[in-house]
Amino acid sequence: MKKLTALAGALLILILLQAVLMPKYLGRQREGGLIREYYAQAGGHDVIFVGDCEVYENISPITLWREQGIPAYIRGSPQQTVWQSYYLMEETLRYETPKVMVYNVLALKYDTPQSTGNQRYREAYNRMCLDGMRWSDSKWKSIQASLTREEKQWGGALTYVFPILRFHDRWQDLSADDFRYAFRQEAVTDCGYLMQTEVRPITDDYVSAPVASYRLGDNSWYYLDKMARLCQEKGVELVLIKSSALYPVWWWEWDEQVAAWAEERGIRYLNLIPHEAEIGIDWNTDTYDGGFHLNVTGAEKEASYLGAWLRENCGLPDRREDEAYAALWAEKTAAYDARKEALTAAFS
C-alpha cells in the first residue's frame, strides 16, 4: 500500500511538473496554442478547415457566420503537413461530423518530414501541432508519421508521450503565466482563426527560382487519397482550396496536378489566387507581413467570397434563424469584435 501511495504521489508530481513546464504559447508564439483550443468548442460545426497558416490566418469563421450562417472551425497549425492534417481530420470525426471538410493544399509540396527545412524548426512545428492534440491512436499515428530523421535517432517519440523529457530545462524561463495557465489556457483564436490587425504592404516582387521537380510526391498523394476515403466513409464532403498568398509561390504545375486529381474523383477544388481581384484583396492593405499572409481585413474578404461559394456549391444551410446556434454565435461574434478592437488599438 505504501508503495502504491508513493507511486501515485510521484506520478502526481510528474503531472504537475509537466503542466508547468509545457510552453503556454500566450505571447509571441500564439500559434502553438491553436490545436488544443478546439476541444472546448467541438461539435455543431458544418465546416471544418484543416491546414497550415493559409487557413488559420487567412479565413475568418465569424465572417462565414455573419454573412452566410455557416458555423465553422479551423484546425490549423504552423507548417502543418498533409499527414498531420489527415490525422486531425480523423480525430475531429470522433467529436463531430461536419457536412464539409476543407483542406488547404499548399503543404502537398512537402512530401516527407525531412523536406521542410531546418530540423530544429521542423521539430518546433511538430510540437505546435502534436502536443496540443488529446491522446488517441490518431495522435500516436501522427507522431509516428511526423518524426524527423534526427528525432528517430534519439528516441523522439517518447518525448511526445512524456513532453517533460523535452521541456525539463524550461524551468530557467518560467514565468507567472506558466503557473497560472498550467491546467487552463486563455483562448488566443476565434474559432481557430488567429487574428492579425497590423498592416505591412508588399515591398517585393517575390520572384522565385524554379524548383528541381514539380512532381508532387507519393507520400502527399497517399495522405490525400486517405482524406478522400475517410470523408467518403463518414458521409462528409471533402473540398480542396488554395488560399490567397503571394509567397510561397504556388506553381501552376502543382495546381494542374491537384486539379486533375480532384476532377478524377469528383472533388471540388477552388484555387482562390486567380480570384483575388474579385475577392477584393489589396496587397497594400490586406496583409500584415508583406504578402505572405492576410490580416483581418483580408481574412474577412476571403471568408466572404469563400462562404458564398460554399453555400452555393455544397448546399450548406443558413443557421442564423436557429435560436441555439444564434445564441452561441452571438457570444463568439462579440468576443471576435472585442479582440479586433483591442488589437487594432494596440497596433494603431
LINLIN-V305272 format. One line per field, one symbol per residue. ss: DSSP state (@ for helix, = for strand, . for the rest). A space follows every 50 residues. Layout:
ss: ???
This chain:
ss: .@@@@@@@@@@@@@@@@@@@@........@@@@@@@@@@@......==== =.@@@@....@@@@@@@@...=====.....@@@@@@@@@@@.......= ====@@@@@...@@@...@@@@@@@@@@@@......@@@@@@@@@@..@@ @@@..@@@@@@..@@@@@@@@@@..@@@@@.........=..=....... .................@@@@@@@@@@@@@@@@@..======........ .@@@@@@@@@@@@@@..====.@@@@@@@.......=......=.@@@@@ @@@@@@@@@@@@@@........@@@@@@@@@@@@@@@@@@@@@@@@@.
